Amino acid sequence: MSKLSTKIRQKQSIIPKQILQSSYLELSLDDIEKELENEIQKNPVLVEKNIEDSKAKDYEGYGFDRQENYDLFLSNLPEDKNVIDKLINQVDQSEIDTISKKIAKEIILNVDNSGFLDSELDLIADSTESSVEEVERALNFVKKLNPEGVGCNTLQEYLIMQLSDQEDLALDIIRNHFEQFLNQEFLVIKSSLSCSDTDFDNALKIISAKKFAPIIDLYEPSNHVNPDVILRMKDDKWIILINDRNLSRFKISNEYLNAAMNKDTPKEEKKFIDEHVNSAQSLLDTILFRSHTLRNVVSEIIDIQHDYLSEKQQHPNPLKLEDIAKNINMDISSISRTIKNKYIDTPLGTLSLKSFFTSKITKKSGKVVGVEELKTAIKDIIELEDKNKPLSDLEIVKLLDTQDFSIARRTVAKYRESMNILNTKKRKLK
C-alpha cells in the first residue's frame, strides 16, 4: 500500500514539472528572463551566485557553472555602429605617414563582419605596393585603434590581446588550453593547472568579461534581436553556445537551506522555506532542461544544415520537426516549442530557428531539395520576365520544367503568393 501511495505522489509531482518545462521551452530569451525576474521578486530563497558559490563540489554542477561563464564570454558582443568609417577616420587623423595610412585602410577594408583579418598579409602588401614588414607595422597600428583588436587573425589572438600580464592564469588558459576551453573541457583544464578552485573561477570570470569579437556583424540589422543561441565555426567544427548567462547566475540561498535543516526552526517557518525551496529548485531545473534541449535541437539542425550554414549551398536542406524529434527521442510538440520565438546568431546573420525547417520538393531527376530552392527559382524567373508581357503561372510551370522541377500551376500560385508577388495582370506595366 505504501509503495502504491509513493508512486501516486511521484506521478502527481511530475505533472507540474512537465507543465513548467513545456511552458519554458517555448519562451524566448527575453521572455524567460522576465519570468525569472518575477520569480526572484516573489521568492526570497533565490539569490545571485558569487565566485565562492561557483566552487566545484558537484562535477555536473561545476560544468554548468562554467557554462555560465563561457556563454557570457561568447555573447559579450561590443556595441558599435559604422565602425569601418570610424576606423578609417582615425587613420586619417593619425600622424603616421601616407604609405602607412594607405596600408592601414586596406587592412580595415579586409576584415570580416566580426573584425578579424580576412586576407593574407602578402596579398595586402601586393595591393598596396609595400613590403610584408610594412603591412605588419600597419596592422599593429590598426589593432590599437578604437575598437581595439580589429585585424586580429583569430579569436585566441584577440583574447590574449585583451588580457594583461597580471591576469596570468587567464592568459595560461587561453594560450595553452584554448581548444579545451572552446570545447568547455573545464575539468580537464583545471586538472592540468596548479591553482585553487577560487583562482580558477576568477580566471574564468576574467575571460568571461572579455569581448568575443572586435566589432559586431557589419550587416546586422539595427533592430537588434537577442539570440538564444550563438554559433561559431572553429577549425571546421561548429561551437554551439547557449545564451543563458542571465538565467544560470542564481542559486538557492545557503542561509535558507541551513534554516530548513535546523531542528530549532519553527514549523511554520520551515514549511514556508520548504515550499519556496521546492519552487526555486523546480525553476532552476527547468532552465537547465531548456538549455540542454535547445542545445540538442540545434546540434541536430547543424548536422542537417551544415552546408547551408557553411555557405556551400544557397538554400537549407529539407527538414521536418519529426526528423529532429526522432533523433533526440522527444515528441514533436516539444521540438515545436523549442524552436518557437528562438533566434540563432550564425555566420549568415541572426536567423530564426524556424527558418531551418522547410518542406521537401522532389525534382524530376529524383533529387530532393528544400522548398526554398523552388521559391527562389520562381522569383528569379519573374524578375527576368518582360514586364510588358509578364508570364502566367502556367508559363512559369513550363520554364521550371526546364530546371528539373515538375510541379502544378496551383503550386506556383501558392508559392508566388507566399512571397507577395502579384499575379500576371497586376505585374504588367501600364
N, C-alpha and C positions, 0 to 999 in steps of 0.2 A: 504493500500500500504506500509506504514511504517513497519507494522508487518511482511509482506512478505519479505521486504528487510532485516529486522533483522534476520529472520530465515535463509535467504540465507547467510548472513555474518557469522552466527553461524556455519552453515554447512561447509563453507569454512575454518573456523578456526579450526574445528575438524579434518579435513583431515591431515594436517601436524602433529598434535599432535599424531594421531593414528599411523602414519608412524614412528615417533620418538619412540613411545612406543614399536612398533613391532621390530624395529631395535635394541633397547637397551635390549629387553628381551633375545635375542639370544647371546648377547655378554658375554664372560667370565669375571670374576672379573678383571683379568689383562688388558683385552682389554678395559673395560669400564673405568678403572682408567686412561688409556692413553687418551681416548676420553675426559674425564673430564679435564685432564691436558691441552689438546689442547684448550678446550673451555675457561679455565681460562686465558691462554695466550692471547686469542683473545678478551675476554670480560672483560673490566675493572670494571664492577659493581659487579663481583663475588669476594668475599673476604672470608678469613678464619674466622670462629667464634672464639670468646674468651669466657671466663666464664660469663662475663656480658651479652653477646649476648644470652646466653642459659637460661636467666631468664624466668620463665614461665609466659607468659601473655595469650597465647592461649593454652588451655589444650591439644589439639590434638598435637600441636607443641611441647608442654612440653614432652609428651610421646615419640615423635620421637627423640628429642634431647637426652633424657635419653637412648633411644635405641642405640644411637651412643656410649655413654659411656659404656653401658653394653656389646655391641658387641666387643668393643675394649678390655675390661677386659677379656672376654672369649676367644678371639682369640689371646691374647698376649702370645703365647707359647714360652717358652725359647729355646735357641739353645743349643744342646748338642749331643754328639756322644759317643758311647761306655761308657755310663755313669755308668753302673754296674761295669765294670772293674776299672773305675776311683774311684768309691766309695770304692771298696774293697781295692784298693791300698792305699787310705787314711787311712783305718782302719789298714792295715799292718804297715804303717809308724807312727801310733799314739803311745802314751805312755800308753794306757790302758792295763790292764792285759790280759793274754792269754784267760781266760774264757770269758771276755767281748768282746774280738775280735771275738771269735767263735760265740757268740750270735749276735753281730753286723752284721757279714757276713750272718748269717742265716736270719736276718731281711731284709737285702738288697736283698737277693735271693727270698724273699717272697713279693715283691712289684709288683703291676700290671704294665701294659705298660705305665701308666702315673706317676708312682712313689708313688702311695698310697698303704698302707699296705693291703695285701690281705690274711691275716691269723690271727687267734686268738692268743693272747699272750700266753695262756696256751699251745697251740699246739707247739709254738716255744720253750717254756720252756721244754716241754717233749722231743722234738727232740734234744735239747742241754743239757739235764740233768741239768737244772738250775731252779731257782725259778722265779715266775712271777715278783717279785720285781727286780731281776737282769735283766730280759728282759726289764722292764720299764726303768731302768737306761741306758741300752744299746740303747734303742730306742731314748731316749732323746739325746744321743750322736750322733746317726745317723742323726737325724733331723738337727743337726748343721753342718753337712758336706757340701761340695760343690758338687751339688746344694743343697741349704737349703730346708728343708721340706720333703725330701724323708722319707717315713714311716708314714706320717700323715694319719689318718684314713679317713678323709673327706675333701672336698673342703672348708667347713666352717672353720675347724681347720687350714688348710693351709693358708687361707686368714688372719685369726686372727694372725697367727704367723708372717706374713709379715708386719702387721700394728703396728706402735709404739703407746705408750701411749699418745703422743702428737696429734695423729690423732684420737681423742676421738669420734668425730661424725661418722667417717667411721667405727670405732670399734662398736659403738652402732648399726649401720645399720646391720652389719654382725652378731653381737652377738644376737640381739633381733628381727631382722626383716628379717632374711635370706631367709625364704620361700617366703615372699613377694618380696624380691629382685630377687630371681630366676624367679619368675613369672612376673617380671617387673611391679609390682604394686607400682610405684614410688609416685604417688599422695597419695596413702593410707599411705605409709611410712612417707611422708612429713607432712601429717595432724596430725600424732601422735608425731611429734618432735617439740620442741620449738627452732626453728632456722630460720634464714633468707634464702631467696632463694639462695643468693650467697654462704652462708655456706654449704647449701645442695648440690649445684652444685660442690663446692670444694671437698666435701666428696666423691661424685660420681666420680669425676675426679681422686681422690687419689686411689679409689678402681679400677678404670679403668686401672691404671698404674701397678697393681699387676699381678702376673702370675696366669694362670689358672691351671697349673699342674707343679709339681716339675721337671719333665722331659717330653720330647716328647715321642710319641709312640715308644717303643723299636723296633718294627717291621716295622716302617715307612720306605719306600724306600728312598735312598739318593737323587734321583731326585725329589725334593720337589714340590708338587702341591699345589697351593694356593687355599684352598677350599672356595666355595661361601657360604657354609652352615656348621655350626658346630652342631652336635647332641650329646647330653649327656643325660644319664638316672639319674633321681633323685627321690628317693622314689617311684620307679615303674612308674614314669611319664617321658615322653620324653620332654626335653627342646630344642626348636629349636632356633638357633642363626644365624641370617643373618650377614655374614661377610662383612658389608658395612661401616665399620668405616671410611675408607678414602673417601667414597662417600658422607657422610652426615655431613661433617665438614665445609661446605661452606654455605654462605648466600649472600643475596643481600645487598650491601653497603648502610648503612643509609644515608651517605653523598649524594649518587646519588639519593636516594629516596626523600630526602628533596629538592634537586635541581629540581627534576621533578615536585614537588608540589609548588615550589616557582614561583609566578606570574612574578617575575622580571627576571627569567631565559630566555635568548634569545630563540626564536622559533626554530632555527636550532639545538641549543644545547639540547633543550627539546625533539626534535624529535629523536636525537641520543640516548639520555638516555632512552626514551620510548622503542625504538627498542631493545636495549641491555637488559633492564629490562625484557621485554617480553620473550626474548630468554633465559635469565638466569632462569626465573621462570618456563618456559616450561621444561628446563633441570632438575631442582630440582624436579619438579612434576613427571617427567619421572623416575628419580632414585627412588623416593618413591614408585611409581607404580611398578617398577621392584622388589623392596624388598618385598612389600606386596604380589605380585603374586607368587614370589618364596616361600615365607613362606606358602601360601595357598596350593601350589602344594606339597611341602614337607610334610605338615601336612596330606594330603590325602595319600601320599605314605606310611607314617608311619602307618596309620590306617590299611592298607592292608598288609604291610610287617613287622608288629610288631614282630611276632615270629621269622622271619629270622634275624632281627636286634638284637633280644634278644638271638640269638644263640640257640633257642628252636627247630629250624629246619634247615636242611642243605642248602636248596635252597629257593629262593624267590618265592612267590605265583604268579600265572598268573596275568598280569596287562597290560592293553591297554591304550593308550593315551585317547581314548574316555571315559574310565571309570572315569578318573580324570576330563576331560572336563565337563562331565555331572554333577558331584558332585559339582563343583565350578562355574558352569554356564559360561563357557568360550568355545571358539571354539578350535578344535583340533590343528589347526596350532599354536595357542598361547601357548598351552601346549608343543608342539614340540619345539618351540623357547625357552621356559623357561628352558627346561632340556638340551638344546644343549650346549656342552662345559662347563657344570657345574659339580662341584665335591662337595661331602659332606664328612666331617670328622666324622666318626662313630666309635663306639666301635669295629667294624670289620676292621677298617682301612679307608683310604680315597678311596671312591668309586665314579664312575661316576653315575650321576642320571639316565642315560640311562640304567644302569645295572639292575635297579629295574623293568624294563619293559620287560616282556617275554611272549611268546605265550603260550597257554594252550594245554595240552595233556590230553585226557580223557582215563583213563585206562579201562580195561575190566570190572572191578568191578563198574565202574561209577565214581570213584574218579577223580577229576580234579586236575592236577598238572602242574607246570611250565615245559617248555621245557628243562630247565637246569637239571632237575632230570633225564630226558631221556638221555641227553648227558653224564651225569655222569655214568649212567648205562652202556651205550655203551663203554665208556672209561674204566670202571672197567673190563668189560668182555674181552676187548682186552688186557689189562695189564696182565690178568691171563691166557691168551691162551698159548698153546705150540708154541714157536717161530719157531720150526721146521715144524709145521703144523698149520699155522695161520688160523683163522676162516674166512670163506667167509661172505659176508653181509647177505646171506640167513640163514647161521648157527647162526649168531648173532640175527636175527629175531626170530628164534626158542627159543634161550635162553632167549630173552627178554619176550617172551610169558609166560615163567615160572615165570616171575617177574611182571605179570599183565599188560604188555604192548602188545597191538595188533597194530602193525604198518607194513608198507610195506617195502620191501627191499630198494627201492629208498629213503625212509625216513632215513634209517640207513646210506646209502651212503651220503646223503645230510649233516647230522649232523657229520658224521665221517670226511668228507672233511672240514667242518667248523672248526673243531678242529685240522686241519692239520695232521690228522692221515692217513698214507699211505694205499693203497689197499692191498689185500691179497698177491699178488705176490711180492710186494715191501717190505712187512713186513717179509717175510720168510728169515731166516738166511741162508747165503751162506757158 
